[in-house]
Amino acid sequence: MTAAVRESRPDAGIDEFEDTAVPLDRRRGLWSVSAVWFGFPMVLTCAIFGGLIVHSLGFWPGMLAIATGSLCLMLYVGSLSVLAGRTGKNFALTAAETFGSRAAAIPSGFLATIVIGWFAFQTGMAGSILHGSLGWNERLTTLVAGLAFVAVTLLGIRALSVIGMVAAPFYVVLGLVAVFLAAAESDAPATAYQGGGGLLSFGAAVTLVIASFIDSGTMTADFTRWSRTGREGLLAAMSAFPVSQVIALVIGGFVVALGGAADPGTTGGDFLGLLIEHGGLLVPLAVVFVFVNLGSVCAHCLYNGAVGWSQLTRGRMRRLTLILGAVGVVLAVAGIWSYFEQWLNLLGVIVPPIGAVVILDQLVLPRFGLGSRGAVRAVRWPPFAGWAAGAAAGLLTHTFAPWLSDAVLGFVVAALVVTLASALNSRADKEIPA
C-alpha cells in the first residue's frame, strides 16, 4: 500500500506506517522522538541492575562498568538510529535490505517475539512487586496492569512520547527521594562502598548493562524512523544512552552503596520498599510509580513487537497489539513470566550481532564498495555468517570466559566476519562471467 493511499484514509492521522517508510511530512520533531527514548530506560529494572553491579564490584568500579556498557549502547543504538532517521524505515524494513527480502523474517520475527517476552516479564513484575510490598492480589493486579499497558500501546507513537515525558521525571524524583532517605540512615558515604558481595565480574556487569536494552535497542528504528534526519535520530537515541539509562542505573547503585536496599544480592537497587516503609504520601506515590514506570517499558516493548509482526504478516499494528498483548498478559497472569529472565538474558547474548551486522552492512561497508548498497535480494548470506559467528562467540564467552563481556565480543566478531564474508562474496560476484 502506498503512502499516498494511506494518507487518503480517514485514520491517516494515526497511521503507524508499518510496511512503508514514514513520509518526511509526517516525521516528528526532535523533542517528541527523544521523549519516546528518554523515558524508556527510566525503569525500576535498571535500578535493580545498577544495584546488583555496585553490590558486586563496589561503587567506583560499578560506576565505570555502568558508563562503559551505556557508551557501547550509545554507539550501537545511535548508529542504527542514524540509519532510521535517514530512511524512515522500521527495523523489519531495514533488516530486509541486509538479510534479504525473505530471509529478514528470521531476525525480525526473532526480535519481535523476544520483546513480547519482556512485555510479559515486566507486566508480571508489576503484580509481583505490589503483592510483595502491599499484599495485593498478584494475579488480579497483573491482569489489570497488563490490560492498561495494552490500552496505552494502542494509542501508538504519540502515547509513547507522552508516557515517556511522565515516567522519566517521576522516576528521577522518587529515585532521588529514595537516595536521600538511604543517605539519612547511612553511616558512610556511597563512594566508600567496597562491594564484593555479588557474582558479577566487570565484563559481566558491562554485558548486563548492554543486555538490559539490547532487544529494543536493536529495533530502535521502530521509534527513531519518525526523526526528520539521521542526526536527530542519533540525538534522540543519545537521550536514552547514555543519559537516562545511566541516571536510572546510578540511582540503584547509590541505594545499595548507602545501605538502603533490603536484599542487594537479589533485588539490587529496588527502592520501592524503601519508599513504602516510610509511609505517608510515599505509599500511593509508589503505587502510581509502579504502574507508570513499568507501563512505559511495557508499552515500548509491545509497540516493538506489534510493529515487527505487522510488517511480517501484513497486518495492522493495532490488531497485532491486541493479539500479542493478550498473549503477553496471559503469560504474565499464569506466572510463566518468572521463568523468562535467564532465558531472555541469554538471548541478549545472541541479539547484539544482529545490529552490528546491519550497521556494518548499511553504514560502513558501502563506503568501500561492499555491503547491501541498496540491492535487495531474497537471501544474503554474509550477514547471516556475521550473526552466527558473533552469536557463537558471545555464547562461548558467556560459558567459558564470564569475566569478559560476551556482548562486546559478539559485536566485534560479527563485524569482522561480515566484513570478510562481504569481501569474499563481492569477489565471487566479480568472477562470475557476464
C-alpha positions in Angstrom: 0.0 0.0 0.0 1.5 3.3 -1.0 2.0 6.3 1.3 -0.4 8.3 -0.9 -3.2 5.8 -0.4 -2.6 5.7 3.3 -2.9 9.4 3.7 -6.2 9.4 1.9 -7.8 7.2 4.5 -9.8 8.7 7.4 -7.4 7.4 10.0 -4.3 8.6 8.2 -3.6 11.0 11.1 -2.9 8.0 13.4 -1.2 5.8 10.7 1.9 3.9 12.1 3.4 3.2 8.7 4.0 -0.5 9.4 5.0 -1.6 5.9 6.5 1.6 4.4 8.9 4.4 5.3 7.5 7.3 7.3 7.0 10.2 4.8 9.1 13.3 5.5 6.0 15.4 6.1 4.8 13.0 8.8 8.1 12.9 10.7 8.1 14.3 14.3 10.3 16.9 16.0 13.5 16.0 18.0 11.8 16.6 21.3 8.9 14.3 20.5 11.1 11.4 19.4 13.6 12.0 22.2 10.7 11.7 24.7 10.0 8.2 23.4 13.5 7.0 24.0 14.4 9.1 27.1 11.6 7.7 29.2 12.2 4.1 28.2 15.3 3.2 30.3 13.9 5.0 33.3 12.6 1.7 34.6 12.8 0.1 38.0 14.5 -2.9 36.4 17.5 -0.6 35.7 17.7 0.3 39.4 17.8 -3.4 40.2 20.6 -3.9 37.7 22.6 -0.9 38.9 22.4 -2.1 42.5 23.5 -5.6 41.5 26.5 -4.2 39.7 27.6 -2.0 42.6 26.9 -4.8 45.1 29.3 -7.0 43.1 32.1 -4.6 42.1 32.0 -1.7 44.6 31.0 1.9 44.0 33.6 3.2 41.6 34.3 0.0 39.6 30.5 -0.3 39.4 30.1 3.2 38.0 32.8 2.5 35.4 31.0 -0.7 34.3 27.7 1.2 34.0 29.4 4.0 32.0 31.2 1.5 29.7 28.0 -0.5 28.9 25.9 2.5 28.3 28.5 4.1 26.0 28.6 0.8 24.0 24.8 1.1 23.7 25.1 4.7 22.6 27.4 3.7 19.7 25.2 0.7 18.8 21.7 2.3 19.1 22.9 5.6 17.9 24.3 4.1 14.6 21.1 2.3 14.0 19.1 5.5 14.7 21.2 7.5 12.2 20.1 4.9 9.6 16.5 5.1 10.7 16.4 8.8 10.6 17.8 8.9 7.0 15.4 6.3 5.6 12.3 6.5 7.8 12.1 2.7 7.8 11.3 0.5 10.7 13.5 -2.4 11.8 11.8 -5.1 9.7 12.1 -3.0 6.5 15.7 -2.1 7.4 16.6 -5.8 8.0 15.2 -6.8 4.6 18.0 -4.8 2.9 20.7 -6.5 4.9 19.4 -10.1 5.3 17.3 -10.3 2.2 13.6 -9.6 1.5 12.6 -13.1 2.5 15.3 -14.1 4.9 14.8 -11.0 7.0 11.8 -12.6 8.5 14.2 -14.7 10.7 15.9 -11.8 12.7 12.7 -9.7 12.6 10.4 -12.4 13.9 13.1 -13.4 16.4 13.3 -9.9 17.9 9.6 -9.1 17.7 9.0 -12.3 19.7 11.6 -11.6 22.4 10.2 -8.2 23.2 6.8 -9.7 23.8 8.6 -11.9 26.4 9.9 -8.7 28.0 6.4 -7.3 28.0 5.2 -10.4 29.9 8.1 -10.2 32.3 7.6 -6.5 33.2 3.8 -7.0 33.5 4.2 -9.9 35.8 6.8 -7.9 37.8 4.2 -5.2 38.4 1.8 -7.6 40.0 4.7 -9.3 42.0 6.1 -6.0 43.3 2.7 -4.8 44.6 1.9 -8.2 46.1 5.2 -8.3 47.9 5.1 -4.7 49.1 1.4 -4.2 49.9 -0.2 -7.6 49.8 -2.3 -7.0 46.7 -3.8 -10.0 44.8 -0.9 -10.8 42.4 -2.9 -12.2 39.5 -5.6 -9.6 39.6 -3.1 -6.8 39.8 -1.1 -8.3 36.9 -4.3 -8.6 34.8 -5.3 -5.0 35.4 -1.8 -3.7 34.8 -1.5 -5.8 31.6 -4.8 -4.5 30.2 -3.8 -0.9 31.0 -0.4 -1.3 29.2 -2.1 -2.8 26.1 -4.5 0.2 26.0 -1.7 2.7 26.1 0.2 0.9 23.3 -3.0 1.0 21.1 -2.6 4.8 21.0 0.6 4.5 19.1 3.8 6.6 18.9 2.1 9.7 20.4 1.3 7.8 23.6 4.9 6.6 23.9 6.0 10.2 23.8 3.6 11.2 26.5 4.2 8.3 28.9 8.0 8.9 28.4 7.6 12.5 29.4 5.7 11.5 32.6 7.7 8.4 33.5 11.2 9.9 33.4 10.7 12.8 35.8 8.6 10.6 38.1 11.5 8.1 38.2 14.1 10.8 38.9 12.1 12.4 41.7 11.2 9.2 43.6 14.7 7.8 42.9 16.3 10.9 44.5 13.9 10.7 47.4 15.0 7.1 48.0 18.6 8.1 47.8 18.0 10.9 50.3 16.2 8.5 52.7 19.0 6.0 52.4 21.7 8.6 52.9 20.0 9.9 56.0 20.3 6.5 57.6 23.8 5.6 56.3 27.0 5.8 58.4 29.4 6.1 55.4 29.4 7.9 52.1 28.4 5.9 49.0 31.8 6.3 47.5 33.4 4.2 50.3 31.3 1.1 49.4 33.6 -1.8 48.5 31.1 -4.3 47.3 32.3 -7.8 46.7 29.0 -9.4 47.7 27.8 -10.4 44.3 29.0 -12.7 41.5 29.3 -10.3 38.6 32.7 -9.7 37.0 33.4 -6.4 35.4 32.8 -7.9 31.9 29.6 -9.5 33.1 28.4 -6.2 34.5 29.1 -4.4 31.2 27.1 -7.2 29.4 24.2 -6.7 31.9 24.0 -3.0 31.1 24.0 -3.8 27.4 21.6 -6.7 27.6 19.1 -4.7 29.5 18.0 -2.8 26.4 19.7 -4.6 23.5 16.5 -6.1 22.1 14.5 -2.8 21.8 17.8 -1.0 21.1 18.3 -3.2 18.0 14.8 -2.3 17.0 15.3 1.4 17.6 14.2 2.1 14.1 10.6 1.5 15.1 10.9 4.7 17.2 13.6 6.8 15.5 12.2 6.3 12.0 10.0 9.2 13.0 13.0 11.5 13.2 13.4 14.1 10.5 17.1 13.4 9.9 19.8 10.9 10.8 21.3 13.5 13.1 18.1 13.9 15.0 17.7 10.1 15.2 21.2 10.0 16.8 20.4 12.7 19.3 17.1 11.0 20.2 18.9 7.7 20.9 21.6 9.6 23.0 18.9 10.9 25.3 18.5 7.3 26.4 22.1 6.1 26.1 23.9 7.2 28.0 21.8 9.9 29.6 18.6 8.4 31.0 19.9 4.8 31.3 22.9 6.0 33.4 20.7 8.0 35.7 18.4 5.0 36.2 21.3 2.6 36.9 23.2 5.0 39.1 20.2 5.7 41.4 20.0 1.9 42.0 23.8 1.9 42.7 23.5 4.7 45.2 20.7 3.0 47.0 22.8 -0.1 47.5 26.0 1.8 48.4 24.2 3.7 51.0 22.7 0.6 52.6 19.1 1.3 51.6 18.4 -1.9 49.7 16.7 -4.7 51.6 18.3 -7.6 49.6 21.0 -6.1 47.3 22.2 -9.6 46.2 18.8 -10.5 44.8 16.8 -7.3 44.2 19.7 -5.0 43.7 18.8 -1.3 44.0 15.0 -1.8 44.1 14.0 1.2 46.1 10.2 0.7 46.2 10.3 -1.0 49.6 12.4 1.9 51.0 9.7 4.3 49.9 6.8 2.3 51.2 8.3 1.6 54.6 8.5 5.4 55.3 4.7 5.5 54.8 2.6 8.6 54.3 2.2 10.1 50.8 5.1 7.9 49.6 2.8 4.8 49.6 0.2 6.0 47.0 3.0 7.6 45.0 4.9 4.3 45.0 1.8 2.5 43.7 1.3 5.0 40.9 5.0 4.8 40.2 4.8 1.1 39.5 2.1 1.4 37.0 3.5 4.4 35.2 7.1 3.2 35.3 6.6 -0.4 34.2 3.8 0.7 32.0 6.2 2.8 30.0 8.6 0.0 29.3 5.8 -2.5 28.6 4.2 -0.2 26.1 7.5 0.3 24.3 8.2 -3.4 24.1 4.7 -4.2 22.9 4.9 -1.5 20.3 8.2 -3.0 19.0 6.6 -6.4 18.8 3.4 -5.2 17.1 5.2 -3.1 14.5 7.6 -6.0 13.8 4.9 -8.7 13.4 2.5 -6.3 11.5 5.2 -5.9 8.8 5.9 -9.6 8.7 2.2 -10.6 8.5 1.0 -7.6 6.6 -1.5 -7.0 9.4 -2.3 -3.7 11.2 -0.3 -2.6 14.2 -3.2 -2.1 16.5 -4.7 -5.5 15.6 -1.3 -7.1 16.4 -1.1 -5.1 19.6 -4.3 -6.7 20.8 -3.3 -10.2 19.8 0.3 -10.1 21.1 -0.8 -8.1 24.2 -3.3 -10.8 25.0 -0.6 -13.5 24.8 1.7 -11.5 27.0 -0.9 -10.8 29.6 -1.9 -14.5 29.7 1.8 -15.5 30.2 2.1 -12.9 33.0 -1.0 -13.8 34.8 -0.2 -17.5 34.6 3.2 -16.8 36.3 5.2 -18.1 33.4 6.9 -14.7 33.3 9.0 -15.6 36.3 10.9 -18.2 34.2 11.8 -15.7 31.4 14.6 -13.7 33.0 17.5 -16.0 32.5 16.3 -17.1 29.0 15.8 -13.6 27.9 19.2 -12.5 29.2 20.8 -15.5 27.3 19.1 -14.4 24.2 20.5 -11.0 24.8 23.9 -12.5 24.1 22.6 -13.6 20.7 21.0 -10.3 19.8 24.0 -7.8 19.6 25.5 -9.3 16.4 22.2 -8.6 14.6 22.6 -4.9 15.0 26.3 -5.0 14.4 25.8 -6.7 11.1 23.1 -4.1 10.0 25.4 -1.2 11.0 28.4 -2.6 9.0 26.3 -3.6 6.0 24.4 -0.4 5.6 26.6 2.4 7.1 30.2 1.2 6.9 30.8 -1.3 4.1 29.1 0.6 1.3 31.8 3.2 1.6 34.2 0.5 0.4 32.0 -0.8 -2.3 30.7 -3.7 -0.1 27.6 -4.4 1.8 24.0 -4.2 0.6 24.5 -1.0 -1.4 20.7 -0.7 -1.7 20.3 -4.0 -3.6 17.5 -6.1 -2.2 17.8 -9.9 -2.7 15.7 -12.8 -1.3 18.6 -14.0 0.8 22.0 -12.5 1.6 24.4 -15.0 3.3 27.3 -12.6 4.5 25.1 -11.0 7.2 23.9 -14.4 8.4 27.5 -15.5 8.6 28.3 -12.5 10.8 25.3 -13.0 13.0 26.1 -16.7 13.5 29.8 -16.1 14.3 29.0 -13.2 16.6 26.4 -15.2 18.5 28.7 -18.2 18.8 31.5 -16.0 20.1 29.1 -14.5 22.6 27.8 -17.8 23.8 31.3 -19.3 24.2 32.4 -16.2 26.1 29.3 -16.5 28.3 30.1 -20.1 29.1 33.9 -20.3 29.3 35.1 -16.7 29.9 32.5 -15.0 32.1 35.0 -12.3 33.2 34.8 -10.9 29.7 31.9 -9.0 28.1 30.2 -11.5 25.8 28.1 -8.8 24.2 31.2 -6.8 23.2 32.9 -9.9 21.9 29.8 -10.6 19.9 29.8 -7.1 18.4 33.5 -7.4 17.4 33.4 -10.9 15.9 30.2 -10.2 14.0 31.7 -7.1 12.5 34.9 -8.9 11.4 33.1 -11.9 9.9 30.5 -9.9 8.0 33.3 -7.7 6.6 35.3 -10.8 5.4 32.2 -12.6 4.1 31.1 -9.5 2.2 34.5 -9.1 0.6 34.6 -12.8 -0.4 31.0 -12.5 -1.8 31.9 -9.4 -3.8 35.0 -11.1 -5.3 32.9 -14.1 -6.2 30.3 -11.9 -7.9 33.0 -10.2 -10.0 34.5 -13.5 -11.1 31.1 -14.7 -12.5 31.2 -14.2 -16.3 28.6 -11.8 -17.7 
